[in-house]
Amino acid sequence: MPNQEYWEQHYQEGTTRWDIGKAAPPFVSLLQSPAPSPGLVAVLGCGRGYDAVLFAQFGFEVIGFDFADSAITEATALAKSVDSSVKFLQRDIFDLPAEFVSYFDYVVEHTCFCAIDPGMRERYVQVVKSILKPQGELIGLFFTHNRPGGPPFGATPQEIKEYFQQDFEIRSLEPATNSVSERQGEEHLGQFRVMK
Ligand SMILES: C[S@@+](CC[C@H](N)C(=O)[O-])C[C@H]1O[C@@H](n2cnc3c(N)ncnc32)[C@H](O)[C@@H]1O
C-alpha cells in the first residue's frame, strides 16, 4: 500500500516519473473548448500543482490537495512564481469529507485514482461524491494502462465506469486525443456528474 512516506520519499529523491512537468494537455484542450462554467475546484493528489494552476488561470477558484509535504511546498512555490490565486493544502484525501462536505463544484483528478491502492477505490468514489455539491462534476484524466502491479495501478474504462456509475452520471469517458507521448493511447478523459 503506497503511503504518505512512499510518495514523500519520491519527491525528496526527485524520482517522480509520473510528473510530466506541465499541466496535462487534455485539460488544456477541455478548458479551451467551451470551458465548463467557473466554480470552486478541488484537485486531488495535485503533486507539483501544474493542473491546479491551469484551472486557476482559466478563472476557477482552486484548492490542490496532496499528502506529500514536499509536493505541497513545490506547488505553493509554483503558484507564487506565476502569481496564481490557487491554494495548496497538505491533506490525506480520505480525510476531506470531514472538512469539505458538499463544498466543491468540480473535482479534478489526474493520476490520483491510479495512485491509490485498488482496495481503496470504492472509498475514493465516496470521497469525491461527498466533497462535491449536488450537480457537481468530476473531471478526470485516468491512466488506463493494463500492466500488472502499481502504482500506477491500471484500470480499464469499463472498470472505471463500474466504480462510479452508481453515484455519478457518466457524461463522457473517451480516449484522450492529445496525451503526452509516453501516455499515448493509455489515458481516458471523463466528466462524471454526481447524483445526490
Ligand atoms: C502519481 S502522483 C500524481 C501527481 C499529479 N497529479 C501529477 O499528475 O503530477 C499521485 C499523487 O497523489 C498523492 N496521493 C496519493 N495518495 C494520496 C492520499 N491518500 N491523499 C493525498 N494525496 C495522495 C501523492 O502524494 C502524489 O503526489
The ligand as a Gaussian input file, in Angstrom:
#p B3LYP/6-31G(d) Opt

LIG

0 1
 C        1.077000       9.727000      -9.465000
 S        1.162000      11.148000      -8.466000
 C        0.314000      12.353000      -9.481000
 C        0.578000      13.778000      -9.076000
 C       -0.031000      14.812000     -10.016000
 N       -1.457000      14.659000     -10.133000
 C        0.627000      14.748000     -11.358000
 O       -0.029000      14.305000     -12.318000
 O        1.820000      15.105000     -11.441000
 C       -0.028000      10.811000      -7.209000
 C       -0.102000      11.905000      -6.161000
 O       -1.149000      11.593000      -5.261000
 C       -0.700000      11.838000      -3.943000
 N       -1.505000      10.956000      -3.088000
 C       -1.595000       9.607000      -3.137000
 N       -2.444000       9.165000      -2.200000
 C       -2.903000      10.272000      -1.537000
 C       -3.785000      10.460000      -0.452000
 N       -4.391000       9.439000       0.164000
 N       -4.020000      11.732000      -0.043000
 C       -3.407000      12.785000      -0.649000
 N       -2.550000      12.663000      -1.671000
 C       -2.309000      11.406000      -2.108000
 C        0.782000      11.525000      -3.958000
 O        1.484000      12.169000      -2.935000
 C        1.171000      12.033000      -5.344000
 O        1.553000      13.386000      -5.322000

